[in-house]
Amino acid sequence: MARLSFWNGVLAFAWVLLFVLLLVPVGSVLLSSFFDGAGQPTLANYAAFLTETRFHRAFLNTLIVGFGGMIGALLLGAAMAFCLSRFHIRGGRFVSLLAILALVSPPFIGAYSWIILFGAGGLVRTGLREVGIMIPTLYGVSGILAVFSLKFYPYVYLLTSGALANVNRSLEEAAEGLGLTPWQRTLKVSFPLVLPALSAGSLLALIHAIADFGTPRLLGRGFNVLATEAFTLYSAEIGSNLSMATTISVVLVALSMIFVLAQRYMSRRNVYHGNMINKPDRRQLSGWRNVAVHALVYVIALLGALPAIIAVIYSFRRTSGPVFQSGFALQSYERIVYGLGDVVWNSLSFSAIAVVLIVLAGTLIGCLVARRTTLGTSALDGAMMIPYVMPGIVIGIAYIAAFNTGPLVLTGTAAIIILSIFVRRLPYTVRTTATALRQIGPSLEEAAVSLGYSPFQAFRRITVPLIAPGIVAGAMLSFVTAINELSSSLVLYVGRTMTMPVRIYLLILDGDFGTAAALSTILLVVSGTAVYAAFVFLGRDERALL
């Protein structure tokens, strides 16, 4: 009875947490979209969305960049995963780390790094123009799609490479014995087995693409998407329209959930099972095929990591204000030390506090989901997917709408940013904890309870040490994503609560790329350290990041 009471308390605590920090804010967004600026009930916002050309164009643009970025990420990620899992690639581990570097680098700094190379006065474009070769600029939809493809392909690569590594080699050998060509074997044997991983990676790329704010904002040049329209409507100094911004937020959430449900239906419609026996061997290619495979893998990896590399190099360039000069110096870092130390401290402290809360709550909820299969825990497990797929700009606007008035006023405080990070990143620790716990039988806890331990003592002294690697890994991954959060923080910050991603974004808009590059380098170092720690606790397998 005591054990039942303890976990019932955890279940009640989890639902209260979700209700206060997720369901109420999101519900307030849904409700405010049905009111006009004077607080009168109306459907005018949705009528405007359905009739105005501006919103039609933004909706269509969102689908274009979402599906275009997904297709690009799918092609690049699947090609890299196939090559690395089927052929001997020199420096394969280094290639995987370059993919991780592309994943953890701030997307908006990536967009600006590509502007440095292929913008109107970009280095590559200028160099080609001097020899008589003219290429278009990176601005517009083509640039956004290129950046999204190279930014989000690691999602597809990490998941698909893990699935390909577990395909039973005997199936492919049997298909070869029946006369199937390599292309037919891939299409009829390997593809159905890795389809769930491909669809899951594609879904992650799609959701992140439609939720991305910084890249379309910097590269769009009039090519607006729903995320940028929502921010513009909310932040306009004159004519700010919160109710219309929340209407667009509702559409974004609905769009994300439709894609999640479609992916689940697709992955469950035709289910094929394999086993981990007789795993496939990597073949050693020779001649031009070997050169072509190596070139393909390294070009994808280097292009994906190039923005981060550019940011590191430019952080050490000598500057005169925002203008770069020849040579190298530490001026950009000096400006951070003497003028932006509070921004660095805010990011580190906000993320650290959020991660502590995430570990405490996520561990309990993860254990509850893994140990008790009831209607309440199943519903809770499903509800945990909501913040994972919800765009950050929606969370930010929802928190403004919910906590700007009433009994709990948090607008303008550090608490509102910490809580937004907490609720968005909580699923990471819940998932890693539940996964780790499902590999451990409940008999040890039951034995401890039978010897006189309370359920909480058994959980603290028996369960927690056993699943500590999963907890720490989830915490590190939560920290990496939290410290790089831009969309929600850009809506919620005030001067004293500005974070590094927000400051980087504003510096880029002001043209001070040297300081922005230095701040981005600090972010990359911190993120890389956290990812390395996650590798250690996950057995150094980068596929476990997802």
KERO-551353 format. One record per residue (C-alpha): residue in one letter; x, y, z. Coordinates in steps of 0.05 Angstrom, whole numbers, plus 32768, in hexadecimal, padded with zeros to 4 digits. Layout:
BEGIN
aXYZ...
//
This chain:
BEGIN
m800080008000a8039802F8011r805A801F7FCEl8018802C7FAAs800E806D7FD0f805480857FBEw804D807B7F73n800680967F74g802380D57F93v805780D87F5Bl802080D07F27a7FF781087F47f803581347F4Ba804581277F01w7FFF813A7EEAv7FFE81797F15l8041818C7EF7l802981827EB0f7FE781A57EBFv800881E47EDBl804481E97EACl802881CD7E6Bl7FDE81C17E66v7FC982047E85p7FF9822F7E5Bv7FE982097E1Bg7F9F820C7E2Ds7FA482567E37v7FC3825C7DF2l7F8982347DD5l7F56825F7DFAs7F7682A37DEBs7F7582937DA1f7F2882957DA7f7F2882DD7DC3d7F36831F7DA2g7F6183587DBDa7F2783717DE8g7F1C832D7E08q7EDC831E7DE2p7ECF82D67DC8t7EDB82D17D7Dl7EF082A37D45a7F0E82DE7D1Fn7F5582C77D2Cy7F4A82847D0Aa7F2182A57CD3a7F5C82D47CC7f7F8C82997CC5l7F6082767C93t7F5382B27C66e7F9182DF7C68t7FC682D37C33r7FFD82E37C65f7FEC82A87C91h7FDF827A7C55r802482897C3Ca8044827E7C81f801F823B7C89l803582247C44n807D823B7C51t807E82147C92l806A81D57C6Di809E81E27C37v80D881EC7C67g80BF81B47C95f80B8817E7C5Fg80F281997C36g812181997C72m810781547C85i811581387C3Fg815A81567C3Ea816A813C7C84l814E80F77C70l817A80F27C32l81B981097C55g81AE80E37C96a819A80A27C74a81D480A47C44m820680B07C7Ca81E7807A7CA8f81E880477C70c823180567C5El824A80547CA6s822480157CB9r82347FED7C79f827A80037C65h82BD800E7C87i82C5805A7C8Dr830880757CA6g82FA80A47CE0g82B2808E7CE7r82B180A27D30f82C980E87D1Dv829280ED7CEAs825E80DB7D1Fl827981117D4Dl827481447D15a822A81307D0Ei8221813C7D59l8244817F7D52a821181937D1Dl81D9817D7D4Bv81ED81A47D89s820381E57D66p81D1821F7D6Ap81A8821E7D29f81A7826A7D22i81F3826F7D26g81F482397CEFa81C882647CC4y81F682A07CCDs823482777CC0w821782637C7Di820982AD7C6Fi825382BB7C7Bl826382877C46f822B828E7C13g820882D07C24a8208830D7BF7g8250831D7C0Bg826282D67C22l82A982BC7C1Dv829982837BEDr826A82AC7BC2t829C82E57BBDg82D582B67BACl82AD82947B75r829682D87B59e82DF82ED7B51v82EA82B27B22g82AA82C07AFCi827C828E7B1Dm823A82AA7B37i821082837B68p81CF82997B8Bt81CF82B17BD3l81BA82857C0Cy817D82AF7C1Eg813682957C15v811882507C15s8154822D7BF5g818282457C2Ci815282317C63l814A81EB7C46a819681E27C3Fv81A281F87C87f816981CC7CA2s8182818F7C7Bl81C881967C96k81B181A87CDCf817E81707CE7y819C81357CC0p81BE811A7D00y817981077D1Bv816F80D87CDFy81B780C17CE0l81B980AE7D2Al817880887D2Bt818280667CE8s81C980507CF4g81B3802E7D34a817B80097D0Fl81A97FF57CD5a81DD7FD97D06n81A87FA97D21v818E7F8D7CDEn81997F427CDCr81CE7F347CA7s81AE7EF07C98l81717F127C7Ae819B7F397C49e81C57EFB7C39a81857ED37C2Ca816B7F0A7BFEe81AD7F0A7BD9g81A87EBE7BD1l81637EC77BB2g81807EF47B7Cl816E7F397B96t819B7F727B81p81BB7F9E7BB6w81877FD47BA8q814E7FA27BAEr816B7F867BEFt816F7FCC7C0Cl81287FDD7BF6k81057F9C7C08v812D7F847C45s81547FBB7C68f81237FF57C5Bp80E67FD67C7Dl81107FC47CBBv812C800B7CC3l80EC802F7CAFp80D8803F7CF7a811C805F7D03l811980857CC2s80D3809F7CD1a80E680B27D18g812480D87D02s80FC80FA7CCAl80C7810E7CFDl80FB812E7D2Aa811781547CEFl80D2816A7CD8i80BB81827D1Dh80FC81A87D2Aa80F881C77CE4i80B181E27CECa80C181FA7D33d8103821C7D21f810082677D28g814882817D21t815982667CDCp811C82807CB6r812382C27CDBl816B82CB7CC3l816782AC7C7Eg811E82B77C6Br812282FE7C51g80D683017C4Bf80CC82B67C4Bn80A382B27C8Bv808D82727CAEl805B82687CE7a8090826D7D1Dt80AA82B07D04e806382CA7CF9a804F82B87D41f808D82DC7D5Ct808183197D31l8038831E7D48y804C83177D90s808883457D92a8071837E7D65e807D83C07D89i803E83DC7D69g800183B17D5Ds801783747D84n7FE3833E7D7Bl7FE983087DB1s7FA882E67D9Fm7FBC82DD7D56a800182C67D6Ct7FE182917D98t7FB4827C7D5Ei7FF2826E7D34s801082497D71v7FD3821C7D73v7FDC820C7D29l802581FC7D34v801481CC7D6Da7FDD81AB7D44l800D81A37D0As804281827D36m801081527D55i7FF5813E7D10f803B812D7CF9v804881047D38l800880DC7D30a801680D17CE6q805C80B77CF5r804180887D2By800C806D7CFBm803F80647CC4s807280407CF0r803D80117D0Dr801880017CCDn804C7FCF7CB3v80787FB47CEAy80B47F897CDAh80DF7F697D0Fg81277F537D0Dn81597F3F7D42m819F7F527D57i81BD7F0E7D45n81EF7F0C7D0Ak81F77F587D04p820E7F727CC1d82597F7A7CB3r82787FB87C97r82947FAD7C52q82D77FC97C3Bl82CE7FEB7BF8s83057FF87BC7g831380257B8Dw82E5805E7B79r82AB80427BA3n82D580497BE2v82E880907BD0a82A080A37BBFv828480877C01h82B980AB7C2Aa82AE80EC7C04l826380E87C0Ev826880DC7C59y829D81107C66v827B81467C3Bi8239813D7C60a825B813D7CA5l828881797C96l825081A27C77g822481947CB3a825A81A97CE4l827581E37CBAp824A82197CDCa826682057D20i82AD82057D04i82A282497CE4a828882657D26v82C5824C7D4Di82F5826A7D19y82D282AD7D17s82CF82B17D63f831B82BB7D61r831C82ED7D27r833583337D36t82FD83667D35s82F283B17D36g82AC83B67D53p828183897D28v82B2838B7CEDf82E483527CE4q832D83627CD7s836883377CC1g8389830D7CF7f837182EC7D36a836583067D7Cl833B82FA7DBAq8313833A7DB5s82D083177DAEy82DC82EE7DEDe82F3832D7E12r82B0834D7E02i828D83117E20v82B883127E5Fy82AF835C7E6Cg826883687E51l824183277E49g825482FE7E85d820D83037EA1v81F282E47E61v822082A87E67w820F82A17EB1n81C482A47EA2s81C8826C7E6Fl81F2823F7E9Cs81C9824C7EDBf818582487EBAs819782077E96a81B681E97ED5i817A81F97F00a814B81DE7ECBv8173819E7EC5v817381927F10l812781987F0Fi8123816C7ED1v814D81357EF3l812381367F32a80E081357F0Fg80F5810D7ED2t811380D47EFAl80D480CB7F23i80A680D07EE6g80D380A27EBDc80D1806D7EF4l808680747EFAv807C806B7EAFa80AA802F7EACr8091800B7EEBr804680167EE9t801C800A7EABt7FD980287EBBl7FAA80557E94g7FC480917EBBt800E80827EADs800180727E64a7FDD80B57E5Cl801780D77E81d804980B67E52g802380D07E16a801C81167E35m806881187E3Bm806C811A7DF0i8049815D7DEDp8083818A7E03y80B281617DD8v808E81727D98m807681B87DABp809C81F27D8Ag80C2821E7DBAi80A0825D7DA1v805D823F7DB6i807682307DFCg809082777E02i804F82977DECa802682667E17y804E82797E55i804582C37E47a7FFA82B97E40a7FF5828D7E7Ff802482B07EAFn801D82F97E9Dt7FE283037ECBg7FBD82DE7F02p7FD582BE7F42l801982A97F26v803C82E27F00l807F82CA7EE5t808982F77EA8g80CD83187EA7t80EC82E97EDBa812182B37ED4a80EE82817EEEi80C382847EB0i810082737E83i8116823B7EB2l80D0821C7EB3s80C982207E68i810B81FC7E60f80F681CA7E95v80B481B77E75r80D281B27E2Er810D81867E42l80EC815B7E77p80DD81237E44y812781157E3At813380FD7E81v80F080DB7E84r810180B27E46t814980A07E5At8134808D7EA1a80FA80627E89t812680407E56a815C80317E8Al812980187EBCr81077FE87E8Cq81487FC27E88i81477FB67ED4g81147F877EF4p80EA7FA17F2Fs80FF7F677F5Cl81377F8F7F7Ee81087FC67F93e80D47F947FAAa81097F707FD3a811E7FB17FF4v80D67FC28005s80CC7F7D8023l81097F88804Fg80EB7FC7806Dy80FF7FFF803Ds80CA8031802Cp80BA80387FE1f80E0807A7FDFq811D805C8002a811C80217FD2f811880517F98r8150807E7FB2r818180487FC9i817480107F98t8155802B7F57v8178806E7F4Fp81C080517F52l81AD801D7F1Ei8191804F7EECa81C380877EFBp81E380847EB6g819F808E7E94i818E80C77EC3v81D080EB7EB7a81CC80E07E6Cg818680FD7E6Aa819E81387E94m81D881467E65l81AC81437E28s817981717E4Af81B181A17E5Bv81CB81A37E13t818781B47DF6a817681E47E2Fi81B4820E7E29n81A882167DDEe815E82287DE5l814B82667DBDs810282667DA7s80DF82687DEAs811682927E0Cl811082C77DD6v80C882D27DE9l80D182CD7E35y811282F37E42v811B833A7E5Dg815D835F7E62r8175833F7EA3t816082F87E8Em818082F77E49t81A282B57E37m81DB82A47E08p81B0828C7DCEv818582CB7DD2r81C382F77DD5i81E382D27D9Ay81A482DD7D71l81A283277D81l81ED832F7D72i81E3830F7D2El81AA833F7D1Fd81D883787D33g8210835F7D06d8240834F7D3Ff825283097D28g829583087D4Ct8276830B7D92a823D82DD7D7Ba827082AA7D62a829682AE7DA5l825582A27DCCs824482697D9Dt8288824A7DA8i827C824B7DF3l8238822A7DE7l825981F57DBCv828E81E67DF0v825B81E07E27s822D81B57DFCg826781897DE4t827C817D7E2Ca823581687E3Fv8230813A7E02y8273811A7E14a8259810E7E5Aa821A80EE7E3Cf824680C17E11v826B80A97E4Ff822B80977E74l820B80787E35g8246804D7E24r8262807E7DF0d822C806E7DBEe821680AD7D9Ar81D6808A7D81a81BD80897DC9l81B680D57DC7l817180CB7DA8
//
